[in-house]
Amino acid sequence: MSINWYLGTLLMDFRDGRTVEVKEGEILIVPKGVEHRPHTNGEIVFNLLFEPKETQHTGEIEVEQTVKKLDWI
């Protein structure tokens, strides 16, 4: 789930070809297992993401950027 906080519009592309615009104050819930790609048109966008601790940010692929030890907030 992302909450877009002013400045720009978050664009979320989906595998089926859809693109959803998430504007200030809106919420988008992406169901588990649905491939998606967040991006902007060069605008600055701040969003808040909630997901289970076990969720790998690089999916099933382990690369140099994969975080293995998560920090507590």
Protein Blocks (a to p, Z undefined) as FASTA:
>chain_A
ZZdeehiacddddfkopacdddehiacdddehiacddddehiacdddddddfklcfkljb
dcfklcfbdcdZZ
